[in-house]
Amino acid sequence: MFDCEAIFTVSGDYPEVTYVDRDATLTKQLSLALDHHRVAIIKGLSKTGKTLLIHHTLRYSNVPRIWLSGGRINSVEDFWKAIRYSLQKTGNKKIASGLEQIVSALRQQNYCIIVDDFHYIGTKEVRDALSRIFKGLSEIGVTVFVIGVQSPPMREIEEMPDLMARSLIITLDSWSEDDLSRIGHKGFTRCGFGIANIGALAQESFGSPFLMQKLCQTYCARRVSERPSNKLGYIERVEREEIDSILRNTAQSISYMNTYEVLVSPAALATNEEFLRHDGQKVGNLNQIILYAISGRHPFGAIPLLEVHVGRLWQRVCEVLDSASEVSAQMIWLSVNAMLKEYREYYKNLMVQIDGPRFDPVIDQVGQIFFIRDPFLLFYLRHSDEIEAQFATY
């Protein structure tokens, strides 16, 4: 019996079997940054493998390293306290509170400091101060890796004049379906079989290797328990009905219902007007229809959208609605803004309450482009039975 959870990892651990080095030049660039003690800035969309890229780069390196979470740094003092604590944990028991001792220990062993979720750090003033500290550390032989999602704080640090001469900037895009399919091929090969139409799962992963790992793990567990392994190298084709079942089962293991309820709550509405769906049912909540249109759920069957111009979103909504219902592009614009306003307030209050790892906003807007930042949210909207029940009760 194969350990599907070990083969397809979804906990954030390094995927020993299924890691896909989709661009070997990135690893080489980071290795050079490590050799020359640069400040490397790694940015990209949520859940695209930024942190795993660092793990992969450092995997066979003997360079001592310190991992820090930006969500726990609200001041320069927090940064140095975290460094001192990490040094003491790794055997530098004599490190006192003196900054000179801390810097000396970092310099002597050419440490690599990794600051994950840099965009969560305190204020712009604190981030700017840390950026200058990173430059100083780099000049004395300490490498600094800065990780964060594409956001104003990450643009600030990459545009810092003092850092430009010593920094490397790497941007990770969403994964292609071919690269996502490689995750499945590597993992299922370890199990002794292959899937001819693995692209069907890659397509529903929306550019996220973590979501692809989760889908493959669901199918692996089912396949190993229900059908004993065939001869090594056996290639099978998964029927569409079973793929749909895998998608629904995977969606059951995640939940964004709290977020969904905020997005469609009365406070998030720009209008209370009722509309008719294409099947003639009444729709009392335009926000529900907007999310339905974005998800591309059946019977609509369109491609789901991680980002969409408000004008295109209006077209999608019109396709979902009955021809007797009329909604203007302006109303879609107002609805999106009302939805985002309510979500941002919800997110702000949630971050105040959280004492632990933070998470990024799942939706956003830049100009007239509406974004779903988290591919897991789009997957949930598209395949969750919980949401299916909500959509069915218009």
C-alpha positions as CSV (number, residue, x, y, z in Angstrom):
1,M,0.0,0.0,0.0
2,F,1.4,3.4,-1.0
3,D,1.4,6.4,1.4
4,C,-0.5,8.8,-0.8
5,E,-0.1,11.7,1.7
6,A,3.7,11.2,1.6
7,I,3.8,11.1,-2.2
8,F,1.4,14.1,-2.8
9,T,2.1,16.6,0.0
10,V,-0.3,19.3,0.8
11,S,0.9,20.4,4.3
12,G,3.7,22.7,3.1
13,D,6.4,20.1,3.5
14,Y,8.9,19.6,0.7
15,P,7.5,17.1,-1.8
16,E,10.3,14.6,-2.1
17,V,8.6,12.6,-4.9
18,T,6.6,15.2,-6.8
19,Y,8.6,18.4,-6.7
20,V,8.7,19.9,-10.2
21,D,11.6,22.2,-11.0
22,R,9.7,24.0,-13.8
23,D,12.5,26.5,-14.4
24,A,16.0,25.3,-13.4
25,T,17.4,28.8,-14.1
26,L,15.6,30.1,-11.0
27,T,17.4,27.6,-8.7
28,K,20.7,28.6,-10.3
29,Q,20.0,32.3,-9.8
30,L,19.1,31.7,-6.1
31,S,22.2,29.6,-5.7
32,L,24.4,32.4,-7.1
33,A,22.6,34.8,-4.8
34,L,23.6,32.5,-1.9
35,D,27.2,32.3,-3.1
36,H,27.5,36.1,-3.5
37,H,25.5,37.1,-0.4
38,R,22.8,39.0,-2.2
39,V,19.3,40.1,-1.3
40,A,16.9,37.9,-3.3
41,I,13.3,39.1,-3.6
42,I,10.9,36.2,-4.5
43,K,7.3,37.4,-5.3
44,G,4.3,35.9,-7.0
45,L,0.7,34.9,-6.7
46,S,-0.6,33.0,-3.7
47,K,0.2,29.2,-3.6
48,T,2.6,29.2,-6.6
49,G,5.5,27.5,-4.7
50,K,7.6,30.5,-3.7
51,T,8.7,29.1,-0.3
52,L,9.2,25.6,-1.8
53,L,11.6,27.1,-4.3
54,I,13.7,28.3,-1.5
55,H,13.5,24.9,0.2
56,H,14.6,23.3,-3.1
57,T,17.5,25.7,-3.5
58,L,18.8,25.1,0.1
59,R,18.1,21.4,0.1
60,Y,21.7,20.3,-0.4
61,S,23.4,23.4,1.0
62,N,25.3,23.5,4.3
63,V,24.7,27.2,4.7
64,P,23.1,27.8,8.1
65,R,19.7,29.5,7.8
66,I,17.1,31.3,9.9
67,W,13.5,31.3,8.8
68,L,11.3,34.3,10.0
69,S,7.6,34.9,9.5
70,G,6.7,38.5,8.5
71,G,3.4,38.1,10.3
72,R,5.2,38.1,13.6
73,I,7.4,41.2,12.9
74,N,5.9,44.5,13.7
75,S,9.1,46.4,14.5
76,V,12.9,46.3,13.9
77,E,13.2,45.2,17.5
78,D,11.0,42.1,16.7
79,F,13.3,41.3,13.8
80,W,16.5,41.3,15.9
81,K,14.7,39.4,18.8
82,A,13.7,36.7,16.4
83,I,17.3,36.5,15.0
84,R,18.7,36.2,18.5
85,Y,16.3,33.5,19.5
86,S,17.1,31.5,16.4
87,L,20.8,31.8,17.0
88,Q,20.4,30.7,20.6
89,K,18.3,27.7,19.5
90,T,21.0,26.5,17.1
91,G,23.8,26.5,19.7
92,N,24.9,30.1,20.0
93,K,24.0,30.1,23.7
94,K,26.3,33.0,24.5
95,I,24.5,35.4,22.2
96,A,23.2,38.2,24.4
97,S,20.9,41.1,23.5
98,G,23.7,43.1,22.1
99,L,23.2,43.8,18.4
100,E,27.0,43.7,17.8
101,Q,27.2,40.1,19.0
102,I,24.2,39.1,16.8
103,V,25.7,40.6,13.7
104,S,29.1,39.1,14.4
105,A,27.6,35.6,14.7
106,L,25.7,36.0,11.4
107,R,28.8,37.3,9.7
108,Q,31.2,34.6,11.0
109,Q,29.0,31.7,9.7
110,N,27.7,33.5,6.5
111,Y,24.0,32.9,7.5
112,C,21.1,32.9,5.1
113,I,18.0,34.7,6.5
114,I,14.7,33.9,4.9
115,V,11.9,36.4,5.6
116,D,8.6,34.7,4.5
117,D,5.4,36.8,4.1
118,F,7.4,40.1,4.0
119,H,4.2,41.9,3.0
120,Y,2.7,41.3,6.5
121,I,5.5,43.2,8.3
122,G,4.3,46.2,10.4
123,T,4.3,49.5,8.5
124,K,6.1,50.9,5.5
125,E,8.5,52.7,7.9
126,V,9.4,49.3,9.4
127,R,9.7,47.6,6.0
128,D,12.0,50.4,4.7
129,A,14.2,50.2,7.8
130,L,14.5,46.4,7.4
131,S,15.3,46.8,3.7
132,R,18.3,49.0,4.7
133,I,19.3,46.4,7.3
134,F,19.1,43.7,4.6
135,K,21.5,45.7,2.5
136,G,23.9,46.0,5.4
137,L,23.8,42.3,6.1
138,S,24.4,41.5,2.5
139,E,27.6,43.7,2.5
140,I,29.1,41.6,5.4
141,G,28.4,38.2,3.9
142,V,24.9,37.4,5.0
143,T,22.3,36.3,2.3
144,V,18.7,37.5,2.7
145,F,15.8,35.8,0.9
146,V,12.6,37.9,1.0
147,I,9.3,36.1,0.1
148,G,5.9,37.7,-0.5
149,V,2.8,37.9,-2.7
150,Q,2.7,40.5,-5.4
151,S,1.6,43.6,-3.4
152,P,2.6,47.2,-2.7
153,P,5.0,46.2,0.1
154,M,6.9,43.9,-2.3
155,R,7.0,46.6,-5.0
156,E,8.4,49.0,-2.3
157,I,11.4,46.8,-1.4
158,E,12.2,45.9,-5.0
159,E,12.3,49.6,-5.9
160,M,14.4,50.6,-2.9
161,P,17.4,52.6,-4.5
162,D,19.8,51.4,-1.8
163,L,19.0,47.7,-2.6
164,M,19.1,47.8,-6.4
165,A,22.8,47.1,-6.8
166,R,22.7,44.1,-4.4
167,S,19.3,42.5,-5.1
168,L,17.9,39.8,-7.3
169,I,14.2,39.8,-8.2
170,I,12.3,36.6,-9.1
171,T,8.7,36.6,-10.1
172,L,6.7,33.3,-10.0
173,D,3.7,33.1,-12.3
174,S,0.9,30.6,-12.2
175,W,1.8,27.1,-13.3
176,S,1.1,25.9,-16.7
177,E,-1.2,22.8,-17.1
178,D,1.9,20.9,-18.5
179,D,3.9,21.6,-15.4
180,L,1.0,20.7,-13.1
181,S,0.5,17.4,-15.0
182,R,4.2,16.6,-14.3
183,I,3.3,16.5,-10.5
184,G,0.7,13.8,-11.2
185,H,3.0,11.9,-13.6
186,K,5.8,11.8,-11.0
187,G,3.6,10.7,-8.1
188,F,1.5,8.1,-9.9
189,T,4.6,6.6,-11.5
190,R,5.8,6.0,-8.0
191,C,2.6,4.1,-7.3
192,G,3.1,2.0,-10.4
193,F,0.5,3.4,-12.8
194,G,-0.2,6.4,-14.9
195,I,-3.2,8.5,-15.9
196,A,-3.6,9.2,-19.6
197,N,-5.9,12.2,-19.1
198,I,-4.0,13.8,-16.1
199,G,-4.6,17.2,-17.8
200,A,-8.2,17.1,-16.6
201,L,-7.0,17.5,-13.0
202,A,-4.4,20.0,-14.0
203,Q,-7.0,22.2,-15.7
204,E,-9.0,22.4,-12.4
205,S,-6.0,23.3,-10.4
206,F,-6.0,26.9,-11.7
207,G,-2.3,27.3,-11.8
208,S,-1.7,26.1,-8.2
209,P,0.7,23.2,-7.5
210,F,-0.8,22.9,-4.0
211,L,-4.2,22.3,-5.4
212,M,-2.9,19.8,-8.0
213,Q,-1.2,17.9,-5.1
214,K,-4.5,17.8,-3.2
215,L,-6.4,16.5,-6.2
216,C,-3.8,13.9,-7.0
217,Q,-3.8,12.8,-3.3
218,T,-7.6,12.4,-3.4
219,Y,-7.4,10.2,-6.5
220,C,-4.4,8.3,-5.3
221,A,-6.1,7.3,-2.0
222,R,-9.2,6.2,-3.9
223,R,-7.3,4.3,-6.6
224,V,-5.0,2.4,-4.2
225,S,-7.9,1.4,-1.9
226,E,-10.4,0.4,-4.5
227,R,-8.2,-1.2,-7.2
228,P,-5.1,-3.1,-6.4
229,S,-2.0,-2.1,-8.5
230,N,-1.8,-3.5,-12.0
231,K,1.5,-4.4,-13.6
232,L,4.1,-1.7,-13.4
233,G,3.7,1.0,-16.0
234,Y,-0.1,0.4,-16.5
235,I,-1.7,3.5,-18.0
236,E,-5.4,4.1,-17.3
237,R,-7.9,6.7,-18.4
238,V,-10.2,8.2,-15.7
239,E,-13.8,8.6,-16.8
240,R,-15.3,12.1,-16.6
241,E,-17.8,11.0,-14.0
242,E,-15.0,9.8,-11.7
243,I,-13.1,13.0,-12.2
244,D,-16.1,15.0,-11.2
245,S,-16.4,12.9,-8.1
246,I,-12.7,13.5,-7.3
247,L,-13.3,17.3,-7.6
248,R,-16.3,17.2,-5.4
249,N,-14.6,15.1,-2.7
250,T,-11.6,17.3,-2.7
251,A,-13.8,20.4,-2.3
252,Q,-15.4,18.7,0.8
253,S,-12.0,18.9,2.5
254,I,-11.8,22.7,2.3
255,S,-14.3,25.4,3.2
256,Y,-14.7,29.1,2.4
257,M,-18.3,29.3,3.5
258,N,-17.6,32.1,6.0
259,T,-16.0,34.1,3.2
260,Y,-18.9,33.3,0.8
261,E,-21.5,34.4,3.4
262,V,-19.6,37.7,3.8
263,L,-19.6,38.3,0.0
264,V,-23.3,37.7,-0.4
265,S,-24.5,39.2,2.9
266,P,-27.0,42.1,2.8
267,A,-24.2,44.5,3.8
268,A,-22.2,43.6,0.7
269,L,-25.1,44.3,-1.7
270,A,-25.4,47.3,-4.0
271,T,-29.0,46.4,-4.9
272,N,-31.9,44.4,-3.5
273,E,-33.5,44.1,-6.9
274,E,-34.5,40.6,-8.0
275,F,-33.5,39.0,-11.2
276,L,-34.4,35.8,-13.2
277,R,-31.8,33.2,-13.9
278,H,-31.6,31.5,-17.3
279,D,-33.7,28.6,-16.1
280,G,-36.5,31.0,-14.9
281,Q,-35.7,30.9,-11.2
282,K,-35.8,34.1,-9.2
283,V,-32.5,35.6,-8.1
284,G,-32.6,37.8,-5.0
285,N,-28.9,38.4,-4.7
286,L,-26.9,39.8,-7.5
287,N,-23.6,39.0,-5.7
288,Q,-24.5,35.3,-5.8
289,I,-24.9,35.5,-9.6
290,I,-21.6,37.3,-9.9
291,L,-19.8,34.5,-8.1
292,Y,-21.7,31.9,-10.0
293,A,-20.7,33.5,-13.3
294,I,-17.0,33.7,-12.2
295,S,-17.0,30.0,-11.1
296,G,-18.1,28.7,-14.5
297,R,-20.4,26.1,-12.9
298,H,-22.6,23.8,-14.9
299,P,-25.0,24.2,-16.6
300,F,-23.2,27.4,-17.6
301,G,-20.1,25.4,-18.2
302,A,-17.7,28.3,-19.0
303,I,-14.0,28.6,-18.1
304,P,-13.6,29.8,-14.5
305,L,-12.0,33.2,-14.0
306,L,-9.2,34.1,-11.5
307,E,-9.2,37.6,-12.9
308,V,-11.7,39.4,-15.0
309,H,-12.4,42.9,-16.3
310,V,-15.7,44.3,-14.9
311,G,-16.9,44.7,-18.5
312,R,-16.3,41.0,-19.2
313,L,-17.9,40.1,-15.9
314,W,-21.0,42.0,-16.9
315,Q,-21.2,39.9,-20.1
316,R,-20.8,36.7,-18.1
317,V,-23.6,37.8,-15.7
318,C,-25.9,38.6,-18.7
319,E,-25.3,35.1,-20.1
320,V,-26.3,33.6,-16.7
321,L,-29.5,35.7,-16.4
322,D,-32.7,35.2,-18.3
323,S,-33.2,37.5,-21.2
324,A,-36.1,39.1,-19.4
325,S,-33.7,40.3,-16.6
326,E,-31.6,43.4,-17.3
327,V,-28.6,44.4,-15.4
328,S,-26.2,47.3,-16.3
329,A,-22.4,47.2,-16.4
330,Q,-22.6,50.1,-13.9
331,M,-24.6,47.9,-11.5
332,I,-22.0,45.1,-11.8
333,W,-19.3,47.7,-11.0
334,L,-21.2,49.0,-8.0
335,S,-21.8,45.4,-6.8
336,V,-18.2,44.4,-7.0
337,N,-17.2,47.5,-5.1
338,A,-19.7,46.9,-2.4
339,M,-18.6,43.3,-2.1
340,L,-15.0,44.2,-1.8
341,K,-15.7,46.9,0.7
342,E,-17.5,44.5,3.0
343,Y,-14.8,41.8,2.5
344,R,-12.0,44.2,3.3
345,E,-13.7,45.2,6.6
346,Y,-14.2,41.5,7.4
347,Y,-10.5,40.7,6.6
348,K,-9.2,43.6,8.6
349,N,-11.2,42.6,11.7
350,L,-10.1,38.9,11.2
351,M,-6.4,39.8,11.1
352,V,-6.8,41.7,14.4
353,Q,-8.2,38.6,16.1
354,I,-5.7,36.1,14.7
355,D,-2.8,35.1,17.0
356,G,-0.9,32.9,14.6
357,P,-0.1,32.4,10.9
358,R,-1.8,35.0,8.7
359,F,-3.3,34.6,5.3
360,D,-3.7,36.8,2.3
361,P,-6.9,38.5,1.1
362,V,-8.7,36.0,-1.2
363,I,-10.3,38.7,-3.5
364,D,-9.0,42.0,-4.6
365,Q,-9.5,44.7,-7.2
366,V,-7.1,46.9,-9.2
367,G,-8.8,49.5,-11.4
368,Q,-11.5,47.6,-13.3
369,I,-9.9,44.2,-12.9
370,F,-11.5,41.9,-10.2
371,F,-9.2,39.2,-8.9
372,I,-9.7,36.0,-7.0
373,R,-6.3,35.8,-5.4
374,D,-6.7,32.3,-3.9
375,P,-7.2,29.5,-6.4
376,F,-8.7,27.3,-3.6
377,L,-11.6,29.8,-3.3
378,L,-12.3,29.5,-7.0
379,F,-12.1,25.8,-6.8
380,Y,-14.5,25.8,-3.8
381,L,-17.0,28.1,-5.7
382,R,-16.9,25.8,-8.7
383,H,-17.0,22.3,-7.0
384,S,-18.3,22.5,-3.5
385,D,-21.6,20.8,-2.7
386,E,-22.1,23.5,0.0
387,I,-22.0,26.2,-2.7
388,E,-24.1,24.0,-5.1
389,A,-26.8,24.1,-2.5
390,Q,-26.5,27.9,-2.2
391,F,-26.7,28.4,-5.9
392,A,-29.7,26.1,-6.2
393,T,-31.7,28.2,-3.7
394,Y,-31.8,31.4,-5.6
